[in-house]
Amino acid sequence: MAHPEWVNAQKKTGFEIKKIGSRFYMYKRESKWDKEKKKAVKTTGEYIGVVTPSGIVPSKKREHESKPVFSLEYGATAFVKSLAGDWV
């Protein structure tokens, strides 16, 4: 079954889009070698998010992980070291 064009525009290498009900979901896709079958077997990995016409809405778990982390500690330490450089 072919997906609509707005879904195909969101496709990326290494990811898989599945239609469940009326919604489209993106999952990470991998393949592993099966020694018994002597061929590669596709495995569906972790859930990425919902595919919408405006883009991919990340899952709540991934949304929390993707926020940038800022460290103010280095700046404060460097400032104190620069002030007290002749004491050290």
N, C-alpha and C positions, 0 to 999 in steps of 0.2 A: 504494500500500500504506500503510495507516494504522500509525502507530507506537503502542506501548503508552502508557498515560497517564503513567507516570513519565518517559517520554522527552518527551512533549508539555509536561510541567510545566517542563522545562529550556529550552524554546525562548525565544529572545530576538529582538528586531528586529535585522536586519542580519546574522544568523547562519543557517547551514543545518546540518541534522542529516542525516547519511547512514548507512545501514546497510550495513556491509561484513562479510560472514560472519554471525556471531551478535552482533557488537558494534555500538554506535552511536558515531559520531564527529561532533564539531562543527567546522565550518569558517566562516570569515568569508565573507560573500556581498556582492557588488557587482554593479552593472549599468553597462554603458557603451553609449553610442549608436553604432550601426553605420551609417555614412553610406550604404553600398551597400544594405543591407537595409531601411534607413529604419525601424528599430525598436530598442528596447533589447535588449541581449544580456546574459544573466546570466553572471558570471564567478565562479568559486570562488576565494577567496583563501587565506590562510594557515590552517594547521591549529591549532586551539585546544586540543583535548583529547578524552578519552574521556568519554562520557555514561554515568553509572552511576545506580542508584536513589538513592544518597546524595548525588549532585551531579555536578559536572564535575571530572574529574581532569585538571589541566593537563599539557601536554606537558613534558618535561624542559627543553627550551629556554625555554619561557614561564615555567616554575616559577622558574627562575633570575632572569628579568627582573622578576618581580612582587614580589620581596623589597624592603622599604623600605631606604633608604640613610640613614644618620645621619652627620652631619659634626660631629666634636668640635673641629675646628680653629677655628671661629668663636668658640666659647665660650672657648677658651684665649686667643685673640688679644684678645677683649674684656676678659677678666680682667687680662691684662698691661697693656693700655691704661689700664684704670681704676686700676691701681696706679701706673703711671708717667705719669699724666696731667699732673702738674705739671712733669715733666722735659721733656716734649715741647713 
